[in-house]
């Protein structure tokens, strides 16, 4: 989707002071400034809110790194975010060690074989699809799989964080970073 918005990717040289500090921290941590961050830096409160919520989810959700990527990929799939699907596919594969069959299922929208991860993905998707009103039959398999009530609320945080990034990427037409080459994605319903 091409919008009529006229934002450019901010850099350490062009960003306003609030955004520059966030971009410097990202560069120090990651060795790069992802395109998404550079574009979100046009409105520093958006980037700040995203980074803060993302960090809290990573640190406090009680989900393993594999489970975190299942959550982020499930939400990004539902929101049809090509950038986040590419980025989290890369992270899932290279950093979080998500099994390749799980990544493929998440990218293709097919059922995950692992029942615990399947229940996690299903609830994350249900929260997005049903606008925060999942049916008890959506929640029960998640709880039966050993997840906690608090982790239901952690999913709400993840949906909030991914909604910020997914929607911003839609509006900004954020191109995937070169490091994500080979992980590009188009929603299966759109065809290749």
GINOR-V300113 format. One line per field, one symbol per residue. phi: phi as a letter, one per 30 degrees, with the letter a starting at -180 (. if undefined). psi: psi as a letter, one per 20 degrees, with the letter a starting at -180 (. if undefined). burial: + if it has 24 or more other ideal C-beta (glycine too) atoms within 12 Angstrom, else -. A space follows every 10 residues. Layout:
BEGIN
phi: ???
psi: ???
burial: ???
END
This chain:
BEGIN
phi: .cccdcdcdd bddcddedde dddddddddc iaceeedddd ddbeeddddd dddddddddc diddedddde dddddddddh cddddddddd dedccchdee ddeddddcic dddddddddd dddedddddc hibddeddde dddddjdced dddddddddd dddedddddd dchddddedc eicebbeedc id
psi: pprjqlqqpq rhhiqrgghg gghgggghhi jroqggghgh ihnhhggggg hghggggghi hjqrhghghg ghhgghghjl ohghggghgg ggghhilpqh hgggghhikr ppgohghghg ggggghgghj ljlqqhihhg hghhijrrgh hghhhggggg ghgggggghg hilpqqqhhj pijqqpphii r.
burial: --------++ ----+---+- -++--+---- --++++++++ ++++-++--+ +-++--++-- +++--+++++ ++++++++++ ++++++++++ +++--+-+-- -++-+++-+- -+---+++++ ++++++++-- ---+---++- -+--+-+--- ++-+++++++ ++++++++++ ++-+-++--+ --+-+----- --
END
